[in-house]
Amino acid sequence: MKSFRQFISRIKLQLRGKNQVIGWKMTPDEARAFFSVQRKAVLTLLGFSVKYESEDAMLQTVQEILLGYSPETTLVNIGATEGGIGAAYPLAKSLRFTTTGIVSTMALEDGAPISEAVDFVCFIADDQWGGKLPDSNELSPTSKAMVACSDVMIGIGGGEISRDEMVAAQELGKPVYFYPAEVNHAWAIQRAEKMGMRNPDSFWGEAHEIFGKQHG
């Protein structure tokens, strides 16, 4: 069943014809090899994968960031899907940047919508969306690829996965910048209710707990 769902997702993407898929089950090393031959700096945007409380504010932040970089020498990399921080893809394209996406094969499994504005997509063979492996400090293959392929990481809000990737990048000495942003309040409250949890005390996300203080 798993392979069938991924097969259907592949066919849909291929028929749509909006993205060039570099690989359907790549390793982090294979993804890094692809980015290396592009000979451009890789600017990775991290953040929430679901709606922001203010998408307009997030996009304004992204625009201000990207105006400091050259489309001729920089790739804009995100997580390939169109939701959350992925809403920045069309903006990056409008500013003439080539766009890339690194995402888990879970996106194929779940039928997650891939942005039409991402030029090149690397699907990483992974049993989870990213972050750390269970009971381990080791990153999952998707997050390993994201960190390995990035020259600069910029978080705009973000949850556990964004936090883990930025921490790992920082430990490697890579530039990491953070801009506080809130996840959509209604979504967070609804999610808590669905999971039988009390309403959130904060909507800033797990990345803010570390990087909001560092870059406050």
N, C-alpha and C positions, 0 to 999 in steps of 0.2 A: 504493500500500500504506500509506504514511504517513497519508494522509487517512482511509483506511478504519479503521485502528487507532484514530485519534482519534475517529472517528464512533462506533465501538463503545463506547469509554470514555464518551463523552457520554451515549449511550443508557442505559448501566448506571447512571450517576449520576442521570439524570433519573428512571429507574424506581424507584431507591431512595428518592428524595424526601426526603433528609435535609439537603441543602444548597441554599442559594440561590446560583446561579452568576450573578455580576454580568456577566461577559463571558468568552467562550471564547478570544479572541485579542486581548487588550487591549494597549495601549501603556502605558508608565509614566505618561504624562500622564493617560490615561483612568483608571488606577487611582487616581492622586492626586486626581482630581476626585471620584471616589466617596467616598474617605475624607474629603475636605474637607466634604462636605455632611452627614456624620454628626455633626459638631460635638462630637467627643470627642477626648481625647488618645489617641494610638496608641502603646501599649506593645508593642514587638516582642520576642519571645523567640527567640533564635538558639541553635543548638547542633548536635549530631550528628544526622544523618538516619537513623542506624542505632542499635542498642541501646547503652545506656550500661552500664558495668560495674556500676553500682548505680542502677537506675531509681528505687528508693525514695528514695535520697539526692537525686537530681535533683528529684523531685516535692516533697520536703520543702523544698528551696531555692525552688522555684517558689511554693509555698504561702506561705512567709515573705515573698517579694517581693510577691505579689498582695495580701496583707493590708495592705500599705502604700498601696494604691490603692482608689479608689471605683468600683464597677461602674456608677454613675450617670454618671460623667464619663470613663471609660476603656474603650477597646477593647483586647482582648488579641489580638494578631496573631502568627501563626507561619507556617510554610510549607505549610499545608493538609494535608500527608500525615500519616498516623497514627503512623509510626515515629519512634524517637528522641525529639527534643524535642517532636514532635507528640503524644506521650503525655500532655502537659500540658493538652491541650484539654478532656478530661472534667473535670479538676480546675478549670479556669477556669470552665466552665459550672456546676459545683456551687457555685462562689462567686458566681454570678449575673452573670458578665461576658458581654457580647456578644462573640463570637469571630469573627475574620476570618482569611483565608489568602491569601497571595500566592505563586503557584507557576508555574513554567514550563509551557508546553504539552508539555514532555517528559514530564510526569506522565501526560498523556493518551496520549502515544505509547507509553510503557512500561507503561501500566495500573497505575501506582502507586496504592496504596489511599489514598483521601481520607478523612480522619477524619469520622466521623458527627457529631462534636461541634463542627464549625466551621460557623458560621451563614452566613457570606458568603464566597464564593471568587472570587478574581480570577485567571484564567489569563492569563499574560503570553506573548505571541507571542515565542518564543525557541528557538534551536537548541541551547542548552545549559541546564544546570540553574541556572546562576548563576555568580558570580565574575567574573573579568576575561575579556575577549575574547582570543583567541589572539594572542600577540605584541603585546600592547597593555596600557596601564594603564587603559583604559576599561572600565567595568563592562558586563556583559551586560544586556539589557533587564530581566530578572527582578530582578537585584540593584539596578539603578537604581530600579526601582519600590519595592523593599523599603526602600531608604534614603530615597527621596523621601517615602514615605507615613508614615514613623516619626517620632514625636516623641522617643521614648526607646528605646534599644536595650540589651537585656540578654543577654549571652552566658553560657551555661552549658556550658562546654567548646566544642567545635566545630572544624571543619576549615577548609579553604582558603576556601570560600565565606563562611562566617561571619566569618572573619578579614578578608576583603576588604570585606565590607559594614560591619563595625564600624570599620575604618580610614577608609573613605569617610565614614561618619557623623561620626566624630570630626573629620575635616578640615573638615566643614561646621559644626562647633561644636555638634553635637547631643550630649546626654548619653549616654555609653556606660559600661556597668558590666559587669564580668566575674566569673564564679564558676568556679573550676577544677573540672573533672570529667573522668573517663576514659571513653574509648570501650570497649565490650566487648572484653576481651582476646582471647577465643577467636575472635571475628569478625575482629579485626585480624590475628591470626596466620594464620588460614585464608585471608584475602585476600592476604596477602603470599606465602604458599605457592602460591596459585593464579596469581599474577603472576610467579612465579619470583624473588621477592625474598627477602632474608634477613629474619628476624623483626624486628619493630619494636624500636627502642631505647626508645621512649616511647609511652604510650597517651593522652597528654594532648591531642593534636591541635595543628594549626597555629595556631589562635587563641591557644592558651596561650603560644606562643613570643613573642608580642608583649604580649598583655594580661595574662597570668599574672604577668609582671614588673611591669607598670604598676600592677596592682591587688592584687598579692600580699599 
